[in-house]
Amino acid sequence: MGICGWLILGSAAGWIASMIAGNNARQGMIGNLIVGIIGSMIGGFVFNYFGNVGVTGFNLYSFGVALVGSVILLFIKKLLFGRA
């Protein structure tokens, strides 16, 4: 997956994860992008740990992996800093 795919998938996953976590208003577009890209790495690691494949390309499964990782990242951030 190219850099454009990472940016699109990451920003969409970060945006939806921030809406799930309830901090979309405090987190801008760049924040959503960063959360989505880091979340896709976390999601890929978690899915690989449990025997599934991680991000495989620009598809719905990879979006789900990135979304799960982004929600995990925002949950950890909320635990550490008291707000997401």
C-alpha positions in Angstrom: 0.0 0.0 0.0 1.4 3.4 -1.0 1.8 6.5 1.1 -1.6 7.9 -0.2 -3.3 4.7 0.9 -1.8 4.9 4.4 -2.9 8.6 4.6 -6.5 7.9 3.5 -6.9 4.8 5.6 -5.2 6.3 8.6 -7.2 9.5 8.6 -10.5 7.7 8.2 -9.8 5.2 10.9 -8.5 7.9 13.2 -11.5 10.1 12.6 -14.0 7.3 13.3 -12.0 6.1 16.4 -12.0 9.6 17.8 -15.8 9.8 17.3 -16.1 6.5 19.1 -13.9 7.7 22.0 -15.8 11.0 22.1 -12.9 13.4 21.5 -13.4 14.4 17.9 -13.8 18.1 18.7 -10.4 18.2 20.6 -8.5 16.3 18.0 -7.9 17.9 14.6 -7.3 16.4 11.2 -3.6 15.9 11.8 -4.3 14.3 15.2 -6.8 11.9 13.5 -4.2 11.1 10.9 -1.5 10.3 13.5 -3.9 8.2 15.6 -5.0 6.3 12.5 -1.5 5.5 11.3 -0.2 4.5 14.7 -3.5 2.7 15.3 -3.0 0.6 12.2 0.4 -0.5 13.4 -1.1 -1.4 16.8 -4.0 -3.2 15.2 -1.7 -5.1 12.9 0.4 -6.2 15.9 -2.7 -7.2 17.9 -4.2 -9.1 15.0 -0.9 -10.9 14.3 -0.6 -11.8 18.0 -3.9 -13.6 17.8 -3.1 -15.4 14.6 -4.8 -13.2 12.0 -3.2 -11.0 9.4 -2.7 -7.3 9.9 -3.2 -4.5 7.4 -3.2 -6.2 4.0 -3.9 -3.2 1.7 -6.5 -0.7 0.9 -9.6 -2.7 1.8 -12.4 -3.0 4.4 -10.5 -5.6 6.5 -7.5 -3.4 6.8 -9.8 -0.5 7.7 -11.2 -2.6 10.5 -7.7 -3.5 11.8 -6.7 0.2 11.8 -10.0 1.1 13.5 -9.5 -1.4 16.3 -5.9 -0.3 16.8 -6.9 3.3 16.8 -9.6 2.7 19.5 -7.0 0.8 21.5 -4.6 3.7 21.2 -7.2 6.3 22.3 -8.2 4.0 25.2 -4.6 3.7 26.4 -4.2 7.5 26.0 -7.3 8.1 28.1 -5.9 5.7 30.8 -2.5 7.4 30.9 -3.6 11.1 30.7 -7.1 11.0 32.0 -8.6 12.3 28.8 -8.4 11.2 25.2 
